[in-house]
Amino acid sequence: MNRMVEIRSQESLCRERAALDFQRRVFWLAQAQEWEQRALDEIAYHFRESNVAQTELGRN
């Protein structure tokens, strides 16, 4: 869970910078999108792991 907090924090920081740095706004928004995708990947990974664990419990 700490990893998710860190990822979302980085995403938020990039969005804040985009709001303040007009010359590099596109760059910061692209960075924010990358962090957002990392968060989605992290959620998907944990979802898959949870499903695998439940499937294995059901087999025993």
Rosetta silent file (secondary structure, phi, psi, omega in degrees, C-alpha in Angstrom):
SEQUENCE: MNRMVEIRSQESLCRERAALDFQRRVFWLAQAQEWEQRALDEIAYHFRESNVAQTELGRN
SCORE:     score description
SCORE:     0.000 S_00000001
   1 L     0.000  -34.798  178.395    0.000    0.000    0.000 S_00000001
   2 H   -60.622  -35.979  179.208    2.889    2.363    0.687 S_00000001
   3 H   -62.034  -40.946  179.688    3.995    1.938   -2.915 S_00000001
   4 H   -64.086  -40.674  178.548    0.589    3.087   -4.130 S_00000001
   5 H   -62.159  -42.627  178.716    0.774    6.168   -1.908 S_00000001
   6 H   -63.772  -43.405 -179.774    4.205    6.995   -3.326 S_00000001
   7 H   -63.056  -48.541 -179.901    3.031    6.540   -6.904 S_00000001
   8 H   -64.530  -32.863  178.038   -0.045    8.718   -6.420 S_00000001
   9 H   -65.374  -42.994  177.936    2.081   11.315   -4.643 S_00000001
  10 H   -64.151  -41.215  177.909    4.429   11.518   -7.628 S_00000001
  11 H   -60.118  -46.006 -179.574    1.468   11.830   -9.979 S_00000001
  12 H   -62.758  -42.513  178.862    0.049   14.657   -7.897 S_00000001
  13 H   -59.994  -42.577  178.591    3.405   16.443   -7.770 S_00000001
  14 H   -63.949  -39.630  178.879    3.665   16.311  -11.556 S_00000001
  15 H   -67.450  -37.202  176.053    0.171   17.746  -11.941 S_00000001
  16 H   -63.720  -43.510  178.481    1.022   20.552   -9.528 S_00000001
  17 H   -63.522  -37.828  178.500    4.160   21.356  -11.496 S_00000001
  18 H   -61.283  -36.672 -179.583    2.148   21.361  -14.712 S_00000001
  19 H   -70.320  -26.901 -175.906   -0.141   23.974  -13.203 S_00000001
  20 H  -100.086  -25.583 -175.130    2.802   26.192  -12.247 S_00000001
  21 L  -109.080   85.174 -174.144    5.276   25.636  -15.095 S_00000001
  22 H   -64.214  -32.402 -178.712    3.487   26.809  -18.226 S_00000001
  23 H   -69.123  -30.132 -178.227    6.537   26.385  -20.449 S_00000001
  24 H  -115.654   22.524 -176.450    6.900   22.694  -19.558 S_00000001
  25 H   -54.695  -46.004 -178.066    3.228   21.952  -18.906 S_00000001
  26 H   -61.942  -41.395  178.008    3.008   19.255  -21.574 S_00000001
  27 H   -59.937  -49.116 -176.700    6.066   17.508  -20.155 S_00000001
  28 H   -66.307  -35.123  176.997    4.689   17.501  -16.601 S_00000001
  29 H   -67.934  -36.630  176.627    1.284   16.262  -17.737 S_00000001
  30 H   -65.365  -40.537  176.507    2.965   13.431  -19.648 S_00000001
  31 H   -61.976  -42.868  178.869    4.916   12.544  -16.514 S_00000001
  32 H   -60.849  -39.704  178.684    1.691   12.556  -14.499 S_00000001
  33 H   -64.404  -38.718  177.494    0.120   10.190  -17.019 S_00000001
  34 H   -62.512  -42.871  178.193    3.054    7.815  -16.676 S_00000001
  35 H   -66.308  -37.335  177.491    2.636    7.775  -12.884 S_00000001
  36 H   -62.485  -41.853  179.053   -1.106    7.255  -13.286 S_00000001
  37 H   -65.167  -37.580  176.345   -0.429    4.246  -15.528 S_00000001
  38 H   -61.043  -39.887  178.821    1.992    2.852  -12.938 S_00000001
  39 H   -64.041  -43.823  178.778   -0.758    3.124  -10.344 S_00000001
  40 H   -63.983  -39.257  177.429   -3.194    1.277  -12.597 S_00000001
  41 H   -64.007  -39.501  179.378   -0.584   -1.405  -13.273 S_00000001
  42 H   -64.503  -42.226  177.909    0.007   -1.772   -9.539 S_00000001
  43 H   -62.425  -45.595 -179.927   -3.723   -2.190   -8.896 S_00000001
  44 H   -62.219  -41.008  179.217   -3.990   -4.788  -11.664 S_00000001
  45 H   -60.401  -47.593 -179.276   -0.996   -6.686  -10.293 S_00000001
  46 H   -66.239  -34.898  177.231   -2.486   -6.883   -6.798 S_00000001
  47 H   -63.745  -45.776  179.011   -5.855   -7.900   -8.220 S_00000001
  48 H   -62.887  -44.043  179.583   -4.249  -10.750  -10.188 S_00000001
  49 H   -61.250  -40.519  179.352   -2.215  -11.853   -7.166 S_00000001
  50 H   -64.348  -41.740  179.449   -5.339  -11.858   -5.011 S_00000001
  51 H   -65.823  -39.809  178.520   -7.222  -13.967   -7.554 S_00000001
  52 H   -63.335  -45.072 -179.367   -4.348  -16.463   -7.794 S_00000001
  53 H   -62.322  -41.565 -179.744   -4.210  -16.782   -4.011 S_00000001
  54 H   -68.761  -36.706  178.162   -7.968  -17.334   -3.770 S_00000001
  55 H   -64.220  -42.223  179.051   -7.871  -19.906   -6.565 S_00000001
  56 H   -66.404  -36.072  177.042   -5.119  -21.796   -4.779 S_00000001
  57 H   -65.428  -36.323 -179.508   -7.076  -21.716   -1.501 S_00000001
  58 H   -69.965  -23.136 -179.610  -10.101  -23.135   -3.317 S_00000001
  59 H   -80.214  -23.117 -176.394   -8.058  -26.082   -4.600 S_00000001
  60 L   -82.674    0.000    0.000   -6.960  -27.193   -1.137 S_00000001
